Amino acid sequence: AVVRIVQQYFLNKHFEKIDLESIIEKNKDKAAAKAEKRGIRQAQIYEAARMSTKTTSMADKANLVKDNEEALKSALKRGVKIRLVYDSDPKGDNIYPDTSIITKLLANNMSDKNSEEVKNIMHNKFYIFDKKILITGSANLSHTDMSGFNSNSIVVINSPAIAKIYLQEFENMFAGNFHNSKPVILNKKINVSGTDIDIYFSPKDKSIQKAVIPLINRAQKYIYIPAFVLTDQSVANALINAKNRGVDVKIIIDALNASIKHSKHNVLRNGGVLVKTENYAGKMHSKSMIIDDKYTIIGSMNFSYSGENKNDENLLVIKNHQITEFYKDFFLYQWNRIDDKWLKYNARAEGKDSIGSCSDGIDNNYDGLTDHDDLACR
């Protein structure tokens, strides 16, 4: 017990010195999962690329897995026009080594290395196929996200009108206009087969202030949030106010990010909001809100200052009863799997706290140690 206390003390000191966005963005998969399952999200992206006959535009920040690389090669052979926008540092390097493989494969690419705000991040994860199909959400094209190892939210929308709006955002970035240098895109409210969808792009649209907080303030029954990170104080305040007026507020937060001092999960707990840290191998990587059987918020934006004001992000507000109930049911399934112990305590991302994290071949807490090489797993 003494060893664990000392270890946790130094880990906490270490995390306090680390910039939050660096933890979120400057991570990479350090070992292949011992048994990778092919999830539906990867299958959908693969199939869309395989069947695309005209054009594909992509904005993504992660290394591409082999299957997707082969799908892209196949599309190129068919004469499909493929363009890529990706994040990089001033030297043109990306923290994911496999990204260089894709940039060599897709010569028609653009990064934000020459941006005046190059320290900000091109954090989008969206794909446009033939100007009519959009895939977007929180999932990177990494084996941990696409296999279902990490928990993510993703939507596939067949709508030329929505694809057109996202293509405008893509063209802005492909022309070298990133972050706050992008122009604002107007008229981003679309109805798709009776479903109202509002589109927001960070940092120009101020998504938290204009979309997230107004929906929290109007909530009457429940707000359920699966979140990789929640550091925005205004969001925390609005959630506490919602709880105080009788709204059922439940949050699942990623275990590693609960270890960082900027996280607002303890502020929320002190305000009476129910917050659990997830305790399974892999990440709670979603950036979603599910509200009143009416609204689903989904996209690439973390609920953070950088997500709203610095990074290139996209966020959808979808008004649809069936979609919201689907995400609500999945959230409650995840909530019920997590012991109530983690309403009070913070599970460690790697160790006996997190089920499966000591036998998955993944460095879940980014300390350079995997499975039983990590003291917490012994």
C-alpha positions as CSV (number, residue, x, y, z in Angstrom):
1,A,0.0,0.0,0.0
2,V,2.8,2.4,0.8
3,V,4.5,1.6,-2.5
4,R,1.3,2.4,-4.4
5,I,0.8,5.7,-2.5
6,V,4.3,6.8,-3.3
7,Q,4.0,5.7,-6.9
8,Q,0.7,7.6,-7.3
9,Y,2.2,10.7,-5.7
10,F,5.0,10.9,-8.3
11,L,2.6,10.0,-11.1
12,N,0.3,12.9,-10.1
13,K,3.3,15.3,-10.0
14,H,4.3,14.1,-13.4
15,F,0.8,14.6,-14.9
16,E,0.6,18.1,-13.4
17,K,3.6,19.1,-15.5
18,I,2.1,17.8,-18.7
19,D,0.0,20.0,-21.0
20,L,-3.4,18.5,-21.4
21,E,-3.6,18.8,-25.1
22,S,-0.2,17.2,-25.5
23,I,-1.5,14.2,-23.5
24,I,-4.6,14.0,-25.7
25,E,-2.8,14.5,-29.1
26,K,0.8,13.4,-28.7
27,N,0.0,9.8,-28.0
28,K,0.4,6.9,-30.3
29,D,-0.2,3.2,-30.2
30,K,3.0,1.6,-28.8
31,A,2.1,-2.0,-29.4
32,A,-0.3,-3.9,-31.5
33,A,-3.4,-5.3,-29.7
34,K,-3.0,-9.1,-29.2
35,A,-6.4,-9.7,-30.8
36,E,-7.8,-7.1,-33.0
37,K,-11.5,-7.3,-33.9
38,R,-12.8,-5.6,-37.0
39,G,-15.6,-3.2,-35.9
40,I,-18.4,-1.9,-38.0
41,R,-16.9,1.6,-38.2
42,Q,-13.8,0.3,-40.0
43,A,-15.9,-1.9,-42.2
44,Q,-18.0,1.1,-43.2
45,I,-15.1,3.3,-44.0
46,Y,-13.3,0.5,-45.9
47,E,-16.5,-0.3,-47.9
48,A,-17.1,3.3,-48.8
49,A,-13.5,3.7,-50.0
50,R,-13.8,0.5,-52.0
51,M,-17.0,1.5,-53.7
52,S,-16.3,5.2,-54.3
53,T,-16.1,5.9,-58.0
54,K,-15.3,9.6,-58.2
55,T,-13.7,11.5,-55.4
56,T,-12.7,11.1,-51.7
57,S,-11.6,13.9,-49.4
58,M,-10.2,13.1,-45.9
59,A,-9.3,15.0,-42.8
60,D,-7.8,12.8,-40.2
61,K,-5.1,13.0,-37.5
62,A,-4.1,9.4,-36.9
63,N,-2.1,6.6,-38.5
64,L,-4.0,4.6,-41.1
65,V,-4.4,0.9,-40.5
66,K,-3.3,-1.5,-43.3
67,D,-6.7,-2.3,-44.5
68,N,-7.5,1.3,-45.2
69,E,-4.2,1.8,-46.9
70,E,-5.0,-1.1,-49.3
71,A,-8.5,0.4,-49.9
72,L,-6.9,3.7,-50.8
73,K,-4.5,2.1,-53.2
74,S,-7.4,0.2,-54.8
75,A,-9.3,3.5,-55.2
76,L,-6.3,5.2,-56.7
77,K,-6.0,2.4,-59.3
78,R,-9.7,3.0,-60.2
79,G,-8.9,6.7,-60.9
80,V,-10.6,8.0,-57.8
81,K,-9.3,11.5,-56.8
82,I,-8.2,11.4,-53.2
83,R,-7.0,14.4,-51.2
84,L,-5.8,14.5,-47.7
85,V,-5.5,17.2,-45.0
86,Y,-3.5,16.3,-41.9
87,D,-1.8,17.8,-38.8
88,S,1.9,18.4,-38.6
89,D,4.6,20.4,-36.8
90,P,6.6,23.3,-38.3
91,K,9.0,20.7,-39.8
92,G,6.2,18.8,-41.5
93,D,6.4,15.9,-39.1
94,N,3.4,14.1,-37.6
95,I,3.5,12.3,-34.3
96,Y,2.1,9.2,-35.9
97,P,4.9,7.5,-37.9
98,D,2.4,5.7,-40.3
99,T,1.1,9.1,-41.4
100,S,4.2,9.5,-43.6
101,I,3.3,6.3,-45.4
102,I,-0.1,7.8,-46.3
103,T,1.2,11.2,-47.3
104,K,3.6,9.5,-49.7
105,L,0.7,7.4,-51.0
106,L,-1.5,10.4,-51.3
107,A,0.6,13.1,-52.9
108,N,-2.3,15.4,-53.2
109,N,-2.2,16.5,-49.5
110,M,-1.9,19.6,-47.3
111,S,-0.8,20.0,-43.7
112,D,-1.0,23.0,-41.3
113,K,2.8,23.2,-40.9
114,N,2.8,26.8,-42.5
115,S,-0.1,28.0,-40.4
116,E,0.5,31.1,-38.2
117,E,-1.0,29.0,-35.4
118,V,0.9,25.8,-36.1
119,K,0.9,24.9,-32.4
120,N,-2.9,24.4,-32.7
121,I,-4.1,21.1,-34.0
122,M,-5.9,19.9,-37.1
123,H,-8.0,17.6,-35.1
124,N,-10.8,16.7,-37.5
125,K,-11.7,13.1,-38.4
126,F,-14.1,13.4,-41.3
127,Y,-14.4,11.8,-44.7
128,I,-16.3,12.9,-47.8
129,F,-17.1,10.3,-50.5
130,D,-18.3,11.4,-54.0
131,K,-19.7,14.6,-52.6
132,K,-22.7,12.8,-51.0
133,I,-21.6,10.6,-48.1
134,L,-20.1,12.0,-44.9
135,I,-18.4,10.0,-42.2
136,T,-17.5,11.9,-39.0
137,G,-17.1,11.5,-35.3
138,S,-14.4,10.9,-32.7
139,A,-12.6,7.9,-34.2
140,N,-9.1,8.2,-35.5
141,L,-8.0,5.7,-38.2
142,S,-5.9,3.8,-35.7
143,H,-6.2,0.2,-34.8
144,T,-7.3,1.0,-31.3
145,D,-10.1,3.2,-32.4
146,M,-11.3,1.2,-35.4
147,S,-11.1,-2.2,-33.7
148,G,-13.5,-1.2,-31.0
149,F,-10.8,-1.2,-28.3
150,N,-11.4,2.4,-27.6
151,S,-15.0,3.7,-27.2
152,N,-15.9,6.1,-29.9
153,S,-19.0,7.7,-31.6
154,I,-19.3,7.9,-35.4
155,V,-22.1,8.7,-37.9
156,V,-22.5,8.0,-41.6
157,I,-24.7,10.5,-43.3
158,N,-25.9,10.2,-46.9
159,S,-26.6,13.8,-47.8
160,P,-25.2,15.8,-50.7
161,A,-26.2,19.0,-48.8
162,I,-24.1,18.1,-45.7
163,A,-21.3,16.8,-47.8
164,K,-21.2,20.1,-49.6
165,I,-20.8,22.0,-46.4
166,Y,-18.0,19.8,-45.1
167,L,-16.3,20.0,-48.5
168,Q,-16.2,23.8,-48.1
169,E,-14.4,23.3,-44.8
170,F,-12.1,20.8,-46.4
171,E,-11.3,23.2,-49.3
172,N,-10.5,26.0,-46.8
173,M,-7.9,23.8,-45.1
174,F,-6.6,22.4,-48.4
175,A,-6.0,25.9,-49.5
176,G,-3.8,26.4,-46.4
177,N,-6.4,28.2,-44.3
178,F,-6.3,26.6,-40.9
179,H,-7.5,27.4,-37.4
180,N,-8.5,31.1,-37.0
181,S,-7.5,32.0,-40.5
182,K,-10.5,30.1,-42.0
183,P,-13.5,32.0,-43.2
184,V,-16.8,31.4,-41.4
185,I,-19.1,29.1,-43.4
186,L,-22.8,30.3,-43.3
187,N,-26.1,28.4,-43.6
188,K,-25.1,25.2,-41.8
189,K,-28.6,24.1,-40.7
190,I,-29.7,21.1,-42.8
191,N,-32.8,18.8,-42.7
192,V,-32.1,15.3,-43.8
193,S,-35.2,13.1,-44.2
194,G,-37.0,14.9,-41.4
195,T,-33.9,15.1,-39.1
196,D,-32.6,18.6,-38.3
197,I,-28.8,18.7,-38.2
198,D,-26.7,21.8,-37.2
199,I,-23.1,21.9,-38.1
200,Y,-20.3,23.7,-36.3
201,F,-16.6,24.1,-37.1
202,S,-14.0,25.2,-34.6
203,P,-12.5,27.5,-33.9
204,K,-14.6,30.0,-35.8
205,D,-18.1,28.9,-34.7
206,K,-17.5,28.9,-30.9
207,S,-19.3,25.6,-30.6
208,I,-19.4,25.3,-26.8
209,Q,-21.0,28.8,-26.3
210,K,-23.3,28.6,-29.3
211,A,-24.4,25.0,-29.3
212,V,-23.4,23.0,-26.3
213,I,-24.3,25.3,-23.4
214,P,-27.6,26.4,-24.8
215,L,-28.7,22.7,-25.1
216,I,-27.5,22.0,-21.6
217,N,-29.5,25.0,-20.4
218,R,-32.7,23.8,-22.1
219,A,-32.4,20.2,-21.0
220,Q,-35.4,19.1,-18.9
221,K,-35.0,15.3,-18.2
222,Y,-31.4,14.0,-18.7
223,I,-27.9,14.8,-20.0
224,Y,-25.6,11.8,-20.5
225,I,-22.0,12.4,-21.5
226,P,-19.3,9.9,-22.6
227,A,-16.2,12.1,-22.8
228,F,-12.5,11.7,-23.4
229,V,-11.9,15.0,-21.5
230,L,-14.0,17.7,-19.9
231,T,-11.9,20.8,-18.9
232,D,-14.2,23.7,-19.9
233,Q,-15.4,25.5,-16.7
234,S,-18.5,27.0,-18.4
235,V,-19.6,23.5,-19.4
236,A,-19.1,22.3,-15.9
237,N,-21.1,25.2,-14.5
238,A,-24.0,24.6,-16.9
239,L,-24.1,20.9,-16.0
240,I,-24.1,21.7,-12.2
241,N,-27.0,24.2,-12.8
242,A,-28.8,21.5,-14.8
243,K,-28.4,19.0,-12.0
244,N,-29.7,21.6,-9.4
245,R,-32.9,22.1,-11.4
246,G,-33.6,18.4,-11.4
247,V,-32.0,17.1,-14.6
248,D,-30.4,13.6,-14.4
249,V,-26.8,14.3,-15.3
250,K,-24.4,11.4,-15.7
251,I,-20.8,11.5,-17.1
252,I,-18.3,8.8,-18.0
253,I,-14.8,10.3,-18.2
254,D,-11.6,8.7,-19.5
255,A,-9.5,7.3,-16.7
256,L,-6.2,8.8,-17.8
257,N,-7.6,12.3,-18.3
258,A,-9.2,12.1,-14.8
259,S,-5.6,12.1,-13.5
260,I,-4.9,15.6,-14.9
261,K,-5.3,18.6,-12.8
262,H,-7.3,20.6,-15.5
263,S,-10.1,18.0,-15.5
264,K,-13.4,19.3,-14.1
265,H,-14.7,15.9,-13.0
266,N,-14.0,16.6,-9.3
267,V,-15.6,20.0,-9.6
268,L,-18.7,18.3,-11.0
269,R,-18.7,15.6,-8.3
270,N,-18.5,18.3,-5.7
271,G,-21.5,20.0,-7.4
272,G,-23.5,16.8,-7.0
273,V,-23.1,15.5,-10.6
274,L,-22.6,11.7,-11.0
275,V,-19.3,11.2,-12.7
276,K,-17.7,7.8,-13.2
277,T,-14.2,7.1,-14.5
278,E,-14.2,4.3,-16.9
279,N,-12.2,1.2,-15.7
280,Y,-11.6,-0.9,-18.8
281,A,-8.6,-1.3,-21.1
282,G,-8.7,1.3,-23.9
283,K,-10.0,4.9,-23.9
284,M,-13.3,6.5,-23.5
285,H,-12.6,8.6,-26.6
286,S,-16.1,9.8,-27.4
287,K,-16.9,13.6,-27.4
288,S,-20.7,13.3,-27.2
289,M,-23.8,14.5,-25.3
290,I,-27.2,12.8,-25.3
291,I,-30.0,15.0,-24.2
292,D,-33.8,14.4,-23.5
293,D,-34.4,11.8,-26.1
294,K,-34.1,14.6,-28.6
295,Y,-30.5,15.8,-29.2
296,T,-27.2,14.0,-29.9
297,I,-24.0,16.0,-30.0
298,I,-21.2,14.2,-31.8
299,G,-17.9,15.1,-33.5
300,S,-14.2,15.5,-33.0
301,M,-14.3,18.4,-30.4
302,N,-13.3,17.7,-26.8
303,F,-15.1,19.8,-24.3
304,S,-12.1,22.0,-23.7
305,Y,-10.8,25.6,-24.4
306,S,-8.6,24.4,-27.2
307,G,-11.4,22.4,-28.8
308,E,-13.5,25.5,-29.0
309,N,-10.9,28.2,-29.6
310,K,-7.8,26.8,-31.2
311,N,-8.1,23.5,-33.0
312,D,-9.8,22.6,-36.3
313,E,-12.8,20.6,-35.2
314,N,-16.3,19.7,-36.4
315,L,-19.4,19.1,-34.3
316,L,-22.9,18.0,-35.2
317,V,-26.1,18.6,-33.2
318,I,-28.6,16.0,-34.4
319,K,-32.3,16.3,-33.5
320,N,-33.7,12.8,-33.8
321,H,-35.5,10.7,-31.3
322,Q,-34.4,7.3,-32.6
323,I,-30.7,8.3,-32.9
324,T,-30.7,9.8,-29.4
325,E,-32.3,6.8,-27.8
326,F,-29.8,4.5,-29.5
327,Y,-26.9,6.5,-28.0
328,K,-28.7,6.7,-24.7
329,D,-29.1,2.9,-24.5
330,F,-25.4,2.4,-25.3
331,F,-24.4,5.0,-22.7
332,L,-26.4,3.3,-20.0
333,Y,-25.0,0.0,-21.0
334,Q,-21.5,1.4,-20.5
335,W,-22.6,3.2,-17.2
336,N,-23.9,0.0,-15.7
337,R,-20.8,-2.0,-16.5
338,I,-18.7,0.4,-14.4
339,D,-18.9,-0.2,-10.7
340,D,-20.3,2.5,-8.5
341,K,-16.9,2.6,-6.7
342,W,-15.7,4.8,-9.5
343,L,-18.2,7.5,-8.7
344,K,-15.9,8.4,-5.9
345,Y,-12.5,7.2,-6.9
346,N,-10.5,7.5,-10.1
347,A,-9.5,4.3,-11.8
348,R,-6.0,4.1,-13.1
349,A,-5.8,3.7,-16.9
350,E,-3.2,0.9,-16.6
351,G,-3.4,-1.5,-13.6
352,K,-5.7,-3.8,-11.8
353,D,-8.3,-1.0,-11.6
354,S,-8.9,-1.2,-15.3
355,I,-10.2,-4.5,-16.5
356,G,-8.0,-6.0,-19.3
357,S,-5.4,-3.3,-19.2
358,C,-2.7,-5.6,-17.9
359,S,-3.0,-8.1,-20.7
360,D,-3.8,-6.0,-23.9
361,G,-0.3,-5.2,-25.2
362,I,-1.1,-1.5,-25.0
363,D,0.6,1.2,-22.9
364,N,-2.7,2.7,-21.6
365,N,-1.2,5.4,-19.5
366,Y,1.7,6.4,-21.8
367,D,4.4,5.8,-19.2
368,G,6.5,3.6,-21.6
369,L,5.5,0.4,-19.7
370,T,3.1,-2.2,-21.0
371,D,1.2,-4.8,-19.1
372,H,3.2,-6.5,-16.3
373,D,6.2,-4.2,-16.9
374,D,4.0,-1.6,-15.3
375,L,4.2,-1.7,-11.5
376,A,0.4,-1.1,-11.2
377,C,-0.2,-4.5,-13.0
378,R,1.9,-6.6,-10.6
